[in-house]
């Protein structure tokens, strides 16, 4: 799967200079964990996350403490520029979802902006990847059957079980590679097995 096939479009974003209140409201209302920050050309220059907001010195609630607590030592920031992470990592539309999934797992991030020529075009999250993995076996089979037919390969038979695709009826290495590549690109596919049609080879051997 490629990122452009599963990313969320359009992506929520905020311009540089936006107020902290606007950022907090967007994070809460949109139920997202992070929002890219863009310049006037839609280039990603930062990202503000739930964690960035939580790092701000919140005033303590005296009801939770046995003794009076001092007020906040630092003033509450007014713009998200003061708390955002600058120059965040982005991925391109043609990136492999497997690589992005590994990135999110290794870093603990919940999402990452997607860019094209440096400009924001979407965002891909762990939820997007998980949703893609929940594609039903019947949906995968219908799509591949249709795609193979459009390619003129109606003799290729497709079966799917728990995300594993088995393609039979291909002839030769080139057809096998083509079938495997097409099947691997379908959201929800975990593994592809291609079984070549040996009948034609045997016919040549006995001729």
DOGU-827274 format. One record per residue (C-alpha): residue in three letters; x, y, z. Coordinates in steps of 0.001 Angstrom, whole numbers, padded with zeros to 6 digits, always signed. Layout:
ALAXYZ ...
END
This chain:
UNK+000000+000000+000000 UNK+001075+003549-000661 UNK+000404+006465+001657 UNK-001774+008288-000883 UNK-004192+005333-000861 UNK-005012+005581+002849 UNK-004100+009104+004028 UNK-006716+011496+005386 UNK-007546+014286+002941 UNK-007879+017176+003475 UNK-005673+017423+006529 UNK-006477+019829+009326 UNK-003834+022551+009562 UNK-003204+025895+011204 UNK-001291+028917+009889 UNK+001726+030317+011667 UNK+000714+032808+014315 UNK-002535+031073+015242 UNK-003572+031477+018858 UNK-003120+028726+021395 UNK-006854+028740+022002 UNK-007561+028013+018326 UNK-005066+025135+018379 UNK-006585+023616+021516 UNK-010115+023923+020152 UNK-009140+022261+016850 UNK-007350+019363+018528 UNK-010367+018739+020751 UNK-013068+019256+018125 UNK-011436+017252+015326 UNK-010352+014407+017645 UNK-006817+014470+016227 UNK-003572+014114+018134 UNK-001546+016648+016141 UNK-002060+019452+013638 UNK+000511+020580+011034 UNK+001448+024257+011014 UNK+001859+025779+007545 UNK+003206+028981+006034 UNK+001272+031027+003429 UNK+002462+028612+000687 UNK+001089+025584+002571 UNK+004588+024374+003360 UNK+004843+022419+006594 UNK+006938+024448+009027 UNK+005853+022887+012301 UNK+003441+020621+014104 UNK+001531+021119+017325 UNK+000461+018047+019240 UNK-001487+017157+022350 UNK+001861+016551+024057 UNK+003051+020072+023168 UNK-000046+021515+024824 UNK+000333+019313+027909 UNK+003961+020434+028356 UNK+002794+023994+028915 UNK+002888+024942+032597 UNK-000768+024558+033616 UNK-001858+026318+036800 UNK-002130+023777+039640 UNK-005465+023183+041336 UNK-005080+023797+045095 UNK-007863+021294+045812 UNK-005494+018477+044802 UNK-002777+019528+047266 UNK-002478+019570+051067 UNK-000665+022902+051092 UNK-001247+026062+049044 UNK+000576+025949+045735 UNK+002224+028872+043981 UNK+000782+030241+040798 UNK+002366+029551+037399 UNK+005847+030992+037058 UNK+005658+031411+033307 UNK+002922+033212+031383 UNK+000592+031148+029248 UNK+001832+031232+025620 UNK-000357+033215+023251 UNK+000480+031600+019900 UNK+001169+028029+018860 UNK+004513+029176+017413 UNK+005785+029189+021002 UNK+005001+025522+021650 UNK+005011+023797+018245 UNK+007748+021441+017115 UNK+009504+023147+014168 UNK+010575+021404+010952 UNK+008703+018153+011620 UNK+009271+014906+009785 UNK+006967+014489+006787 UNK+006412+011663+004319 UNK+005572+011774+000625 UNK+002446+010400-001040 UNK+004372+007585-002710 UNK+005876+006296+000555 UNK+005277+002669+001503 UNK+002714+002355+004279 UNK+004837-000425+005791 UNK+007710+002039+006261 UNK+005413+004692+007734 UNK+003904+002157+010115 UNK+007388+001255+011325 UNK+008203+004950+011764 UNK+005107+005517+013886 UNK+005829+002416+015954 UNK+009481+003344+016543 UNK+008830+006980+017471 UNK+005528+006623+019302 UNK+003984+009292+017074 UNK+000295+008917+016278 UNK+000415+010625+012887 UNK+002737+012264+010359 UNK+002038+014962+007724 UNK+002078+014020+004047 UNK+003619+016473+001608 UNK+003989+016935-002125 UNK+006783+019252-003255 UNK+006982+020374+000366 UNK+003320+021379+000570 UNK+000796+019731+002859 UNK-001589+017371+001030 UNK-002777+015076+003813 UNK-001943+013306+007025 UNK-001519+009609+007751 UNK-002158+008195+011202 UNK-001982+004893+012995 UNK-005780+004805+012768 UNK-005624+005186+008973 UNK-003286+002204+008750 UNK-005403+000073+011071 UNK-008556+000895+009085 UNK-006826-000212+005896 UNK-005942-003513+007537 UNK-009594-004188+008354 UNK-010620-004481+004691 UNK-012720-007635+004372 UNK-011516-010670+002436 UNK-014534-010439+000124 UNK-013769-006796-000727 UNK-010150-007657-001497 UNK-011219-010548-003726 UNK-013775-008418-005613 UNK-011272-005666-006258 UNK-008534-007991-007491 UNK-010932-009963-009670 UNK-012045-006693-011258 UNK-008482-005354-011647 UNK-007259-008585-013229 UNK-010237-008641-015628 UNK-009555-005042-016681 UNK-005994-006118-017418 UNK-007248-008975-019583 UNK-006171-011650-017114 UNK-009539-013275-016436 UNK-007855-016684-016115 UNK-006136-015562-012912 UNK-008114-016970-009998 UNK-008123-015196-006637 UNK-008823-016513-003153 UNK-008425-014597+000098 UNK-008269-015879+003667 UNK-007553-013570+006623 UNK-005796-011073+004394 UNK-003647-013643+002584 UNK-004188-013547-001162 UNK-003552-016580-003339 UNK-003413-016005-007091 UNK-003364-018984-009444 UNK-003227-019270-013211 UNK-000275-016995-013975 UNK+002138-018027-016713 UNK+005793-017228-016418 UNK+007835-015141-014043 UNK+006689-011797-015451 UNK+003010-012548-014952 UNK+003689-013860-011457 UNK+005514-010651-010517 UNK+002713-008545-011984 UNK+000056-010416-010027 UNK+002038-010175-006817 UNK+002618-006442-007267 UNK-001047-005716-007952 UNK-002239-007789-005018 UNK+000306-006300-002619 UNK-000970-002796-003411 UNK-004510-003513-002212 UNK-005322-002200+001287 UNK-005834-005003+003775 UNK-003551-007516+002068 UNK-001026-009022+004469 UNK+000622-011639+002254 UNK+000526-012725-001384 UNK+001112-016216-002748 UNK+001236-016716-006515 UNK+000754-020208-007927 UNK+001880-020526-011534 UNK-000063-022453-014159 UNK+002174-025468-014843 UNK-000099-027040-017448 UNK+001314-024927-020269 UNK+004885-025776-019249 UNK+004067-029485-019242 UNK+002482-029190-022679 UNK+005755-027770-024001 UNK+007715-030544-022322 UNK+005639-033302-023936 UNK+005466-031674-027372 
END
